[in-house]
Amino acid sequence: MTLAYWATTETPAGPFTAIVAPDGAVLASGWTLEPDDLTARIAGSLLPGELRARHDLGPVTRAVRAYHAGELDAIDEIVVRQRSGDFLQKAWATLRDVPAGQPVSYSELATRAGRRPAVRAAAMACARNAAALFVPCHRVLRTGGSLGGFRWGVDVKRWLLEHERRNAATSHALQPQG
């Protein structure tokens, strides 16, 4: 890949930067002002030769703003492009299915991804996830419910989980009962 674009959006959790391919797929993202903090996380075959700053990344920027404003599902349709082995790919896809406000343990993530004993591999999937927020590794907790680590800081993880808990409860309360 030769070209990608990046932009930073101010959020209540801190500045959020995303790098996207020309087709708009997220290659990397996280709570930082520095795109260089993100490029090291992009798989070699996807690594852009050139990054160009933009004021806005269209649907990605709108989704980030909407999510932080309480529309938790705004991030769900954003295309993400990451590359790794089969289990990490499966774990990342599985993370995208974890509902906001309903965090899981690393053990549960491994089970949902089809390899129950692969708890360490599930933790590795979170650690190697380049597309924070869009692949919501912040929704994974240690067994027993403690926060564990987060590349962008435990304070950001705590904010995200509380934001989702508050807003998921509100959105569920507003949905009609069938």
BALOBA-1460 file (C-alpha; in Angstrom, 3 decimals):
// residues 178
<rec num="1" residu="m" x="0.000" y="0.000" z="0.000"/>
<rec num="2" residu="t" x="1.498" y="3.335" z="-0.950"/>
<rec num="3" residu="l" x="-0.772" y="6.021" z="0.481"/>
<rec num="4" residu="a" x="-2.954" y="6.454" z="3.561"/>
<rec num="5" residu="y" x="-4.610" y="9.374" z="5.305"/>
<rec num="6" residu="w" x="-4.789" y="10.354" z="8.955"/>
<rec num="7" residu="a" x="-6.736" y="12.771" z="11.107"/>
<rec num="8" residu="t" x="-7.122" y="13.492" z="14.797"/>
<rec num="9" residu="t" x="-10.486" y="14.100" z="16.456"/>
<rec num="10" residu="e" x="-10.851" y="15.591" z="19.927"/>
<rec num="11" residu="t" x="-12.924" y="13.327" z="22.196"/>
<rec num="12" residu="p" x="-13.841" y="13.360" z="25.904"/>
<rec num="13" residu="a" x="-11.357" y="10.487" z="26.374"/>
<rec num="14" residu="g" x="-8.543" y="12.433" z="24.680"/>
<rec num="15" residu="p" x="-7.318" y="13.048" z="21.132"/>
<rec num="16" residu="f" x="-8.175" y="10.128" z="18.845"/>
<rec num="17" residu="t" x="-6.166" y="9.568" z="15.670"/>
<rec num="18" residu="a" x="-7.062" y="7.193" z="12.845"/>
<rec num="19" residu="i" x="-5.142" y="6.119" z="9.759"/>
<rec num="20" residu="v" x="-7.245" y="4.988" z="6.810"/>
<rec num="21" residu="a" x="-6.571" y="3.437" z="3.427"/>
<rec num="22" residu="p" x="-7.675" y="5.338" z="0.301"/>
<rec num="23" residu="d" x="-10.915" y="3.308" z="0.316"/>
<rec num="24" residu="g" x="-11.678" y="4.454" z="3.893"/>
<rec num="25" residu="a" x="-10.825" y="1.209" z="5.727"/>
<rec num="26" residu="v" x="-9.241" y="1.823" z="9.136"/>
<rec num="27" residu="l" x="-5.659" y="0.550" z="9.267"/>
<rec num="28" residu="a" x="-4.881" y="1.796" z="12.783"/>
<rec num="29" residu="s" x="-6.422" y="4.022" z="15.437"/>
<rec num="30" residu="g" x="-6.022" y="5.057" z="19.040"/>
<rec num="31" residu="w" x="-6.020" y="7.851" z="21.607"/>
<rec num="32" residu="t" x="-2.914" y="9.750" z="20.530"/>
<rec num="33" residu="l" x="-1.971" y="12.920" z="18.677"/>
<rec num="34" residu="e" x="0.870" y="11.171" z="16.852"/>
<rec num="35" residu="p" x="0.219" y="9.080" z="13.728"/>
<rec num="36" residu="d" x="3.702" y="7.580" z="14.244"/>
<rec num="37" residu="d" x="2.332" y="5.896" z="17.401"/>
<rec num="38" residu="l" x="-0.017" y="4.006" z="15.067"/>
<rec num="39" residu="t" x="2.097" y="3.147" z="12.025"/>
<rec num="40" residu="a" x="4.199" y="0.621" z="13.956"/>
<rec num="41" residu="r" x="0.987" y="-1.329" z="14.630"/>
<rec num="42" residu="i" x="0.073" y="-1.741" z="10.949"/>
<rec num="43" residu="a" x="0.930" y="-5.104" z="9.362"/>
<rec num="44" residu="g" x="3.854" y="-4.849" z="6.944"/>
<rec num="45" residu="s" x="1.771" y="-5.776" z="3.908"/>
<rec num="46" residu="l" x="-0.638" y="-2.914" z="4.710"/>
<rec num="47" residu="l" x="1.934" y="-0.324" z="5.767"/>
<rec num="48" residu="p" x="1.569" y="2.875" z="3.730"/>
<rec num="49" residu="g" x="4.607" y="4.400" z="2.090"/>
<rec num="50" residu="e" x="3.155" y="7.867" z="2.582"/>
<rec num="51" residu="l" x="0.780" y="9.406" z="5.136"/>
<rec num="52" residu="r" x="-1.174" y="12.561" z="4.372"/>
<rec num="53" residu="a" x="-2.936" y="14.597" z="7.036"/>
<rec num="54" residu="r" x="-6.580" y="15.434" z="6.544"/>
<rec num="55" residu="h" x="-8.920" y="17.549" z="8.600"/>
<rec num="56" residu="d" x="-11.625" y="14.882" z="8.416"/>
<rec num="57" residu="l" x="-11.836" y="11.214" z="7.397"/>
<rec num="58" residu="g" x="-15.508" y="11.289" z="6.414"/>
<rec num="59" residu="p" x="-17.444" y="8.298" z="7.788"/>
<rec num="60" residu="v" x="-14.646" y="7.374" z="10.221"/>
<rec num="61" residu="t" x="-14.559" y="10.837" z="11.799"/>
<rec num="62" residu="r" x="-18.364" y="10.959" z="11.957"/>
<rec num="63" residu="a" x="-18.436" y="7.524" z="13.638"/>
<rec num="64" residu="v" x="-15.831" y="8.551" z="16.230"/>
<rec num="65" residu="r" x="-17.771" y="11.711" z="17.096"/>
<rec num="66" residu="a" x="-21.110" y="9.889" z="17.220"/>
<rec num="67" residu="y" x="-19.712" y="7.093" z="19.421"/>
<rec num="68" residu="h" x="-18.281" y="9.586" z="21.901"/>
<rec num="69" residu="a" x="-21.623" y="11.445" z="21.872"/>
<rec num="70" residu="g" x="-23.400" y="8.247" z="22.987"/>
<rec num="71" residu="e" x="-24.301" y="6.500" z="19.707"/>
<rec num="72" residu="l" x="-22.390" y="3.349" z="20.570"/>
<rec num="73" residu="d" x="-23.291" y="1.476" z="17.382"/>
<rec num="74" residu="a" x="-21.855" y="4.244" z="15.165"/>
<rec num="75" residu="i" x="-18.545" y="2.352" z="14.953"/>
<rec num="76" residu="d" x="-20.077" y="-0.977" z="13.934"/>
<rec num="77" residu="e" x="-20.187" y="-0.477" z="10.169"/>
<rec num="78" residu="i" x="-16.716" y="1.024" z="9.771"/>
<rec num="79" residu="v" x="-14.493" y="-1.275" z="7.707"/>
<rec num="80" residu="v" x="-11.253" y="-2.308" z="9.406"/>
<rec num="81" residu="r" x="-8.274" y="-3.875" z="7.651"/>
<rec num="82" residu="q" x="-5.751" y="-5.834" z="9.763"/>
<rec num="83" residu="r" x="-3.634" y="-8.860" z="8.924"/>
<rec num="84" residu="s" x="-2.296" y="-11.667" z="11.073"/>
<rec num="85" residu="g" x="-2.723" y="-15.394" z="11.643"/>
<rec num="86" residu="d" x="-6.051" y="-17.198" z="11.606"/>
<rec num="87" residu="f" x="-6.754" y="-17.047" z="15.345"/>
<rec num="88" residu="l" x="-5.995" y="-13.334" z="15.682"/>
<rec num="89" residu="q" x="-8.201" y="-12.592" z="12.661"/>
<rec num="90" residu="k" x="-11.010" y="-14.637" z="14.251"/>
<rec num="91" residu="a" x="-10.512" y="-12.976" z="17.652"/>
<rec num="92" residu="w" x="-10.679" y="-9.492" z="16.089"/>
<rec num="93" residu="a" x="-13.877" y="-10.397" z="14.246"/>
<rec num="94" residu="t" x="-15.288" y="-11.821" z="17.491"/>
<rec num="95" residu="l" x="-14.432" y="-8.614" z="19.374"/>
<rec num="96" residu="r" x="-16.528" y="-6.639" z="16.902"/>
<rec num="97" residu="d" x="-19.518" y="-8.751" z="18.006"/>
<rec num="98" residu="v" x="-19.091" y="-8.030" z="21.743"/>
<rec num="99" residu="p" x="-21.955" y="-5.649" z="22.608"/>
<rec num="100" residu="a" x="-21.183" y="-2.281" z="24.161"/>
<rec num="101" residu="g" x="-21.839" y="-2.342" z="27.888"/>
<rec num="102" residu="q" x="-21.309" y="-6.120" z="28.108"/>
<rec num="103" residu="p" x="-17.557" y="-6.693" z="28.563"/>
<rec num="104" residu="v" x="-16.123" y="-10.213" z="28.402"/>
<rec num="105" residu="s" x="-13.087" y="-11.910" z="29.936"/>
<rec num="106" residu="y" x="-10.061" y="-13.058" z="27.939"/>
<rec num="107" residu="s" x="-11.244" y="-16.615" z="28.588"/>
<rec num="108" residu="e" x="-14.685" y="-15.840" z="27.174"/>
<rec num="109" residu="l" x="-13.119" y="-14.151" z="24.139"/>
<rec num="110" residu="a" x="-11.022" y="-17.274" z="23.479"/>
<rec num="111" residu="t" x="-14.123" y="-19.462" z="23.760"/>
<rec num="112" residu="r" x="-16.202" y="-17.244" z="21.476"/>
<rec num="113" residu="a" x="-13.335" y="-17.222" z="18.950"/>
<rec num="114" residu="g" x="-13.434" y="-21.033" z="18.873"/>
<rec num="115" residu="r" x="-10.339" y="-21.914" z="20.935"/>
<rec num="116" residu="r" x="-11.363" y="-22.179" z="24.560"/>
<rec num="117" residu="p" x="-7.875" y="-22.982" z="25.926"/>
<rec num="118" residu="a" x="-6.260" y="-20.089" z="23.983"/>
<rec num="119" residu="v" x="-6.584" y="-17.441" z="26.699"/>
<rec num="120" residu="r" x="-3.051" y="-16.122" z="26.114"/>
<rec num="121" residu="a" x="-3.702" y="-15.921" z="22.376"/>
<rec num="122" residu="a" x="-6.877" y="-13.941" z="23.112"/>
<rec num="123" residu="a" x="-4.824" y="-11.521" z="25.214"/>
<rec num="124" residu="m" x="-2.309" y="-11.309" z="22.353"/>
<rec num="125" residu="a" x="-5.135" y="-10.437" z="19.945"/>
<rec num="126" residu="c" x="-6.014" y="-7.481" z="22.159"/>
<rec num="127" residu="a" x="-2.376" y="-6.433" z="22.496"/>
<rec num="128" residu="r" x="-1.791" y="-6.574" z="18.720"/>
<rec num="129" residu="n" x="-5.063" y="-4.921" z="17.734"/>
<rec num="130" residu="a" x="-4.172" y="-1.890" z="15.630"/>
<rec num="131" residu="a" x="-7.726" y="-0.560" z="15.264"/>
<rec num="132" residu="a" x="-8.677" y="0.489" z="18.792"/>
<rec num="133" residu="l" x="-12.326" y="1.465" z="19.263"/>
<rec num="134" residu="f" x="-13.451" y="-0.120" z="15.963"/>
<rec num="135" residu="v" x="-12.175" y="-3.503" z="17.185"/>
<rec num="136" residu="p" x="-13.172" y="-2.878" z="20.810"/>
<rec num="137" residu="c" x="-10.449" y="-4.604" z="22.811"/>
<rec num="138" residu="h" x="-11.325" y="-2.247" z="25.684"/>
<rec num="139" residu="r" x="-14.373" y="-4.510" z="26.241"/>
<rec num="140" residu="v" x="-12.143" y="-7.345" z="27.485"/>
<rec num="141" residu="l" x="-11.466" y="-7.629" z="31.220"/>
<rec num="142" residu="r" x="-9.377" y="-9.949" z="33.316"/>
<rec num="143" residu="t" x="-11.079" y="-12.913" z="34.931"/>
<rec num="144" residu="g" x="-12.665" y="-11.519" z="38.084"/>
<rec num="145" residu="g" x="-13.565" y="-8.245" z="36.396"/>
<rec num="146" residu="s" x="-10.431" y="-6.138" z="36.924"/>
<rec num="147" residu="l" x="-9.569" y="-3.795" z="34.066"/>
<rec num="148" residu="g" x="-6.192" y="-5.205" z="33.088"/>
<rec num="149" residu="g" x="-4.060" y="-3.172" z="30.725"/>
<rec num="150" residu="f" x="-4.858" y="-1.069" z="27.690"/>
<rec num="151" residu="r" x="-2.387" y="0.339" z="25.189"/>
<rec num="152" residu="w" x="-3.970" y="3.790" z="25.430"/>
<rec num="153" residu="g" x="-4.042" y="3.817" z="29.237"/>
<rec num="154" residu="v" x="-6.251" y="2.395" z="31.940"/>
<rec num="155" residu="d" x="-7.946" y="5.783" z="32.419"/>
<rec num="156" residu="v" x="-9.097" y="5.739" z="28.781"/>
<rec num="157" residu="k" x="-10.295" y="2.126" z="29.154"/>
<rec num="158" residu="r" x="-12.210" y="3.009" z="32.324"/>
<rec num="159" residu="w" x="-13.799" y="6.024" z="30.582"/>
<rec num="160" residu="l" x="-14.847" y="3.905" z="27.573"/>
<rec num="161" residu="l" x="-16.383" y="1.155" z="29.707"/>
<rec num="162" residu="e" x="-18.287" y="3.659" z="31.864"/>
<rec num="163" residu="h" x="-19.426" y="5.571" z="28.755"/>
<rec num="164" residu="e" x="-20.719" y="2.328" z="27.236"/>
<rec num="165" residu="r" x="-22.369" y="1.207" z="30.481"/>
<rec num="166" residu="r" x="-24.227" y="4.526" z="30.777"/>
<rec num="167" residu="n" x="-25.236" y="4.789" z="27.140"/>
<rec num="168" residu="a" x="-26.030" y="1.105" z="26.549"/>
<rec num="169" residu="a" x="-28.454" y="1.242" z="29.482"/>
<rec num="170" residu="t" x="-30.094" y="4.338" z="27.992"/>
<rec num="171" residu="s" x="-30.366" y="2.902" z="24.487"/>
<rec num="172" residu="h" x="-31.779" y="-0.408" z="25.764"/>
<rec num="173" residu="a" x="-34.371" y="1.473" z="27.827"/>
<rec num="174" residu="l" x="-35.506" y="3.389" z="24.737"/>
<rec num="175" residu="q" x="-35.941" y="0.323" z="22.523"/>
<rec num="176" residu="p" x="-39.541" y="-0.876" z="22.127"/>
<rec num="177" residu="q" x="-40.334" y="-4.207" z="23.715"/>
<rec num="178" residu="g" x="-41.775" y="-6.752" z="21.286"/>
